[in-house]
């Protein structure tokens, strides 16, 4: 997928609490990999991921 398609996927599957937990965990792993490559492009996804999921003990 291109970066725009990944961005759309991440909004729906990695940082949306309504996403099914299994796909959300996979989406968050993808986000971690993409953020390592192009952090500025996925900075907003990363911010939401950190505040909603990493600051709490349970995903």
N, C-alpha and C positions, 0 to 999 in steps of 0.2 A: 504494500500500500504506500501511497505517498504521504507526506507529512500532514496534509489537510485531512485525509481519510483517517489517519491515526488520531488526530486531534478529535475528530467527531467520535470515534470509537472510545477514546478515553473519557470524554464528557459523559457518554452513556454508560460505560461499563466500569471505569476505574474510580471515578469520584462521585458517582451518584449512589446514594444509599439505597435507592430502590432497586438497584441491580442485584441479581441473584448472587449470593455470597461466593460461589465457586468462580463465576466469571469475573466478579469484582477483584478477587485475589489475583487471577491471571492478568486482568487489565492493569492492576497495580504493579505487577512485575514488569509488564511491558513499559509502563510509565517510568519505572526506575531505570530501565535500559535506555529509553529514548531521552530522558532527562540527562543522563550521563553523556550522551552524544551531542545534543543541542539544548542546553539548559534554558536559554532565553526563549526558545520557541514554546517550551512546555512549562514555563515559569508559573503561570496561573493554575494549571492543572496541579503542579507540584505543591503550590501554596495550599490549595484546598485539600489535597491528599495529606499533607502534614498536619493541618489544623483539625481535620475531621477524623483521621484514622491513626496517625502516629502519636498524637498527644494522648490517646486513650489506650488503656491496656488491651481491650478487645477490639478486633476488627468488626 
